[in-house]
């Protein structure tokens, strides 16, 4: 006896209903959930199949740009963080020690580099003018005390050089670097006798101008 089997399968039909979302526009940072439905009816051995999928749009935080944690930059009118650093003789020096007199504090990249040598010698040559204004001159770099001692001796520098090994103070003060941060910045601060910053001057490639600008400021205090 012959048996005949016949199976009839209907081709599934799918439709997607996209729901218009007035909040989801270019440049917006968030929107409500959107329900996307895919539904199809298939006659497979008498079984009806339907599929419903709900997808949520990414939240606002998904689109937020990751922000770098920035240290507050010392600026005009602010009171800079104090510090305790070794000078060229290995003695600990605190910024608070100089309160009551103006301070010219300059960050420079490195001992013996051409620009830094030129800047240090310019401060040296005008040192009597700074003394006349009652100001203390302090240079800071990431070099160690021994390097500072040799640098000061070689060029007869009459002022204090402080060692900021690891650039901790440079970072705390927010001194900007040059060449995308690959070169430590050259920045000078004039701090008045009350400990308030009155001038911030940045110029990597004209080191001598730091002396001119700071003397002008000291004369106006």
C-alpha positions in Angstrom: 0.0 0.0 0.0 1.5 3.3 -1.1 1.6 6.2 1.3 1.6 9.8 0.1 2.7 12.6 2.4 2.3 16.2 1.5 3.6 19.1 3.6 2.7 22.7 2.7 4.9 25.4 4.2 4.0 29.0 3.7 6.8 31.4 3.1 7.2 33.6 6.2 6.5 37.2 5.7 8.2 39.8 7.8 7.4 43.4 8.4 9.3 46.0 10.5 7.5 48.9 11.9 10.0 51.7 12.6 8.6 54.1 15.1 9.5 57.7 14.4 11.4 59.1 17.3 11.5 63.0 17.4 14.2 62.9 20.1 16.7 60.9 18.1 18.3 63.6 16.0 21.9 64.2 15.1 23.7 65.9 18.0 21.2 64.9 20.7 22.6 63.0 23.6 19.7 60.7 24.5 16.3 59.4 23.6 13.6 57.1 24.9 13.5 53.4 24.2 12.3 52.4 20.7 10.4 49.2 20.1 11.2 47.5 16.9 8.8 44.7 16.0 9.6 41.9 13.6 6.5 39.7 13.1 5.9 36.9 10.7 3.2 34.2 10.4 4.3 30.8 9.2 2.0 27.9 8.7 4.4 25.1 9.8 2.4 22.1 10.8 -0.3 24.4 12.0 1.9 26.4 14.3 1.7 30.1 14.2 5.0 31.9 14.9 5.5 35.6 15.8 8.5 37.4 17.1 8.6 40.7 19.0 11.9 42.4 19.8 12.4 45.4 21.9 15.6 47.3 21.7 16.6 50.3 23.9 18.4 53.2 22.4 21.8 53.9 24.1 21.6 56.1 27.1 22.9 59.7 27.2 26.1 58.6 29.0 27.0 56.3 26.1 27.4 59.4 23.9 29.3 61.5 26.4 32.9 62.1 25.5 35.4 60.8 28.0 36.9 63.7 29.8 40.4 64.0 31.0 40.9 64.7 34.7 42.6 68.1 34.7 44.5 69.6 37.6 43.4 73.2 38.5 45.8 75.6 36.8 47.4 78.3 38.9 46.2 81.6 37.4 46.3 85.3 38.1 44.5 86.1 41.3 44.9 82.6 42.8 46.9 81.4 45.8 49.2 78.6 44.5 49.7 75.4 46.4 52.7 75.4 48.7 55.6 72.9 48.4 58.7 71.6 50.2 61.5 70.9 47.7 65.3 70.5 48.0 67.5 73.3 46.7 70.9 73.0 45.1 72.5 72.5 48.6 70.1 69.7 49.5 68.2 71.9 52.0 64.4 71.8 52.1 62.7 75.0 51.0 59.0 75.9 51.4 57.1 78.5 49.4 55.5 79.8 52.6 59.0 80.8 53.7 58.9 83.7 51.3 55.5 85.1 52.3 55.8 88.8 53.0 58.0 89.5 50.0 57.4 89.2 46.2 58.5 86.0 44.6 59.5 85.4 41.0 59.1 81.6 40.5 60.0 80.2 37.1 59.6 76.6 35.8 62.1 75.6 33.2 62.6 72.3 31.3 66.2 71.3 32.2 69.6 72.4 33.4 72.2 73.0 30.7 69.8 73.1 27.8 70.4 76.2 25.6 67.2 78.0 26.3 67.3 77.3 30.0 70.9 78.4 30.3 70.0 81.6 28.5 67.1 82.2 30.8 69.1 81.5 34.0 71.9 83.8 32.9 69.4 86.6 32.1 67.9 86.3 35.6 71.5 86.4 36.9 72.4 89.5 35.0 69.3 91.3 36.2 69.4 89.9 39.7 70.3 93.3 41.3 67.1 94.7 39.9 65.1 91.9 41.4 66.8 92.5 44.8 66.1 96.2 44.5 62.4 95.3 44.0 62.6 93.2 47.2 61.8 90.0 45.2 63.1 86.5 45.6 64.0 84.6 42.4 63.4 80.8 42.4 63.9 78.4 39.5 62.3 74.9 39.4 62.9 71.9 37.1 62.9 68.2 37.4 66.7 67.9 37.8 68.2 66.7 41.0 70.0 68.8 43.6 73.4 67.7 42.3 72.6 68.8 38.8 71.3 72.1 40.1 74.5 72.6 42.2 76.7 72.1 39.1 74.5 74.3 37.0 74.5 77.1 39.5 78.2 76.9 40.0 79.1 76.8 36.3 77.0 80.0 35.5 77.4 81.7 38.9 73.7 81.8 39.6 73.0 83.8 42.8 69.4 82.5 43.3 67.7 79.4 44.5 67.1 76.4 42.2 64.6 73.7 43.4 64.4 70.1 42.5 61.0 68.9 41.4 61.9 65.3 40.7 58.9 63.5 39.2 57.4 66.9 38.2 54.9 66.7 41.1 54.7 70.5 41.7 54.7 71.2 38.0 51.6 69.0 37.7 50.0 70.5 40.8 50.4 74.0 39.4 49.1 72.9 36.0 52.2 74.1 34.0 51.4 73.3 30.4 53.8 71.4 28.3 54.8 72.1 24.7 54.9 69.9 21.6 51.8 67.9 22.8 53.3 67.6 26.3 56.7 66.1 25.2 58.6 69.2 26.3 58.2 70.6 29.8 56.7 74.1 29.7 58.6 77.3 30.5 56.3 79.4 32.7 57.0 82.2 35.2 54.9 83.4 38.1 55.0 86.7 40.0 53.6 86.2 43.4 53.0 89.3 45.6 53.9 89.6 49.3 50.4 88.3 50.2 51.0 85.1 48.4 48.6 85.9 45.4 49.7 85.4 41.8 49.8 88.6 39.9 51.4 87.4 36.6 51.6 84.2 34.7 53.9 84.4 31.7 54.5 81.5 29.3 57.1 81.7 26.5 59.1 78.6 25.5 61.2 80.1 22.8 62.0 83.6 24.0 63.4 82.8 27.5 64.9 86.3 28.0 61.4 87.9 27.8 60.5 86.3 31.1 62.9 88.7 32.8 61.4 91.8 31.1 57.8 90.8 31.8 58.5 90.0 35.5 60.4 93.2 36.1 57.5 95.2 34.6 55.1 93.5 37.0 57.3 94.0 40.0 57.5 97.7 39.3 53.7 98.0 39.4 53.3 96.2 42.7 
